[in-house]
Amino acid sequence: MKKNFIKILALILLTLNSCSVANLPSKNIPKKLNLENDNGISIGALAFDKAGSTIDNSYYFFYSNIKKLDSPKENHIKIIPSQTVYMHFKPDFFDGEKAIYYFKIEKPKGKYKFYAIRTTREGVQNFTIQTDTINIPFEIEKGKIKYIGEIYFKKDRKVELIDKSKRDLDTLKVKFPSLEIYK
């Protein structure tokens, strides 16, 4: 009986530890520019209002080429907040009451857009998936890294694109000094 209790306790601790590790999308931003073919990069920030709001278990921001719909399996940015005893954001940094995550999209040159955001919420006796349509266009230029802006997901589920280039370009220059990022 005691051995089973120890095994179960160890399994629970391992599960909690694995759930608490945040996977930052900024880890995919390269230290040096090494683009192939017609590719370019767009960099931006995802911001979440952390003041007094319920935090979902996951956030998926789907994007696609404007001319042809790309596969949502490959073309999304995923944010999974830390899930230990309670939900909390573990972003790149906090800006007041906003949790800020940097991301990059590397694709062939062209016009793209964020077209949907999907959130999931898991409770003891329920599971909810909610998808909202959004329209945030951006362009990728061959051989360049362009700043999109801050995509702000508000408490009321509204999404807004905000120019935070002063804050973001200064911060990104410190984090990635060898990259030249254009506005």
N, C-alpha and C positions, 0 to 999 in steps of 0.2 A: 504494500500500500504506500509506504513512504517513498519507494523508488518511483512509482507512478506519479506521485505528487511532485517530486523533483523534476521529472521529465516534462510534465505539463507546465510547471513554473518556468523551466528553461525555454520551452517552446514559446510561451507567452512573452518572455523577455526578449527573445530573438525577433519575434514579430514586431513588438513595439519599437525596438531599435531600428529595424529596417524601415518601418513606416515613418520614423522621425527624421530621416535623412532627406533634405530638400535637394531636388535636382534642378539646379539653376540653368535656364536656357543660355545665360551669358557664357557658360563653359564652352559653348560651341562657337564663340567668336574667335577667329584665328588671331594669333600673335603677329603674324606677317601675312601680307596679301599675296596669295598664290592662286590666281584664278585661271581657269582653263576655258577654251572656246569663247563663246559669247557671254560668259557669266559675269555677273556683278553681284553686289551685296547691298541689301538694305538693312539698316540697324535702327532700332527704336526702343522704346520703353513701354512696358505694360504697368499700369498703376492701378492699385486697388485701395479703396477707402476702408481703412481698418477701424475707424472710430465707430463703435456701437453697432456694427453690422454683423450679421451672421456670416461666417466664412464657409463657403462650399468646399466639398472634398476635392473637386477638380474643376479646372477651367481649360477649355480648348478654344483657341482662336483659329478659325479656318480661313485660309486664303487660297486664291487661285489666279491664274492668268485670266484677264478679262475676255480674251477671244475664245478660249476653250476651257471648260471646267476641268481642273486637275484633280487628281485623286485626293480625297480628304484624309486618307490613311497616311499619306506622305506629307501633305501640305497643311500642317497645323503647328501651333506653338502650344505646348502643354505646361500648365502651372499646377502643381500639386502641393498645397500647403502642408506644413508639418502636422502629423496626425498622431500625437501621443495621447495624453490624458484629455486634451482639448485641442481644437484647431487653432493654428496661428501661422502667420506668414513668416517665412525666412527668406527675405528678398536679398538683392544686391545691397540695398540700403533703404532707409526710411527717409521720406521728405515730409516732415510734419506728420500728418495723419495718413499719409499714403505709403503703401509698400510698393517699391519700385524694382521691377525685374527688367534687365536688358535682354534683347534677343537679336538674332540675325537671321536673315533669309538670303540664301545664295541660290540664284536661279539664272537662266538665260535672260538677256536683255528683253525688256518688254513692259507692258502695263499690267499691273496686278491689282487685286483688291482683297481686303478682309471682308468676307461675306456673311459670317455667322460666328456666334459664340455659344458654346454648349457648356453647361455646368451640371455637375452631379452633386447630390446631397444624400448621404447615407445616414440613416438613423437606426435605432434598435429594431423598430418594426416597419420601417419604410425605406424606400429608395426612390429618389426623384431625379429625373433628367429634364432639363429645360433648355431649349434652343431658341435663340433670338437672332433675327436677321439684322445685319449691320452693313454699312457700305463705307469703307475707308479705302480709297484708292491710293496707290503708290506706284512709283516707277523704278525699275532697275536698269542701270546703264552699264554697258560693257566696260569691264575693267575698273569700275569705281565702287566706292563704298559711300552710300547716300543715307543721310539721316531722315527717317520718316516723321518722327515726333513721338509724343507720349499718347498712348491709347489708354484713356482713363475709364475704368469700369466702376460706375458709381453704385451707391447703395440701392437706388431705384432701378437698377439694371440698364440704365441708359449708358451708352458708350459715346465718348467724345474724343476727338483728336485735338491735342493741345501742342503748340510749339513751345517746347522746353529746351530749345537748342543751346541756350546759354549754360544751363545747368548740365545737360547731358553731354554736350560736346567737350566741355571742360573735364567732366568726370571720366568720359571715355578716353580722352587724351592721356590722363594719368594711368588708367588701367591698361591701355593699349597704345603705348607711346610710338610704336613703329607704324601705326595705321593712319592714313590720311582720310578723314571722314568729311564729306561735303554735305552742305545743307541743301 
